[in-house]
Amino acid sequence: MANGKIAFKCLDCGMINVFPQWQPDGHNCMSCGGILTPIGSAMVSVDKKNAITIQVKAEGLDEIECQLRRIRTSIEEVEDKSKRIASMMR
C-alpha cells in the first residue's frame, strides 16, 4: 500500500500492531509483549480531527470466511441432530 506499513496480529491477545514495511522483523506486541504474525499490508492515515484510521489488506480472508461458514453450517447440523436424538430419547 501507499505508505509502506505491515499489519501484524498478536497470537496472545489479538491486538493489531502496525510497523514500517522496511523493518518488519524483531517486534513484539506493543500491548502484551506477545508473538506477532503478519496479516497483510496496512495504510495509516490521520484526518483533520487527529483521528487515526488503519486499513488492513489481509491476504486470504475470503478463504477463511468461507471455511468459517462451512464450520458454522456443520455445527448447526450437529446441533439439529443432537436435538432430534434427545427428543427421541424422551
N, C-alpha and C positions, 0 to 999 in steps of 0.2 A: 504494500500500500504506500501511499504518498510519503508519510513521514518516517518510514523505516522502523517500526516497532513490532515486537513479537509478544503475543499474549501467552501466559502460562497459567495453568490451574494447579493449585496446591493439592497434592494427593491426601493430605491430612485434614485440612479444614475446608477445602473447596474454594478458597479465595482466588480471584483472578488477579494476577500480577502482570504488569506490562514493563518491558525493558527494551532498550535500544537493540536493533537488529544486529549491529556491529559488535555487540558484546552480550550474546545470548547465554553463555555458559557461566557457571560458578555462582549462581544466585540461589537463595533460599527464599521461602515465603516471607514477605515483609510483615505478615500478621502473626504467624505462629512458628516460623523457622523451619517449616516442613519442606519436603521434597517437591519440586516443581516439574510438571510435564508440559511441553509446548502444545497449544491448541490451535494456533494459527496466527496470521498476521493481524496487526491492530492499527487503528488510526485514532489518535488522541487529538481532540480539539477543545479550545476554550472559547466560549461565546462572550459577548459584551457584558454579561452579568456575572462573569467569572465562574460560570458553571462548566464543569468538565464533562465531556462526552467521550466515551470509549466505544468504538465499534470494532468487533472482532469478526474476522472472516475465518471460521474454523473449517478445516477440511474434513469431509466425511460425516458431517452432521446429518445429512439426509439419510445415509445408510443406518446410522444409529437410531434415528427416529423411526425408520421402517422396522428395525429389529425390536424396538420398544413396543410398537403397535402389535407386532406378532406375539410378543410375550404377554401383553395385556389380554389379547384375544385368548391365548392358551390358558391364562389364569381364570378368565371368565368361564371358559368351558369346563375347567376343573371344578370351579365353584358350583356351576349348574349341576354337574354330575354328582357332586357331593350332596347337594340339596335333595336331588332325586333319590339317592340311595338312603339318605336319612329319613325321607318321607316313606319309603318302602319298609323301613325297619320298624316303624311305629305300629 
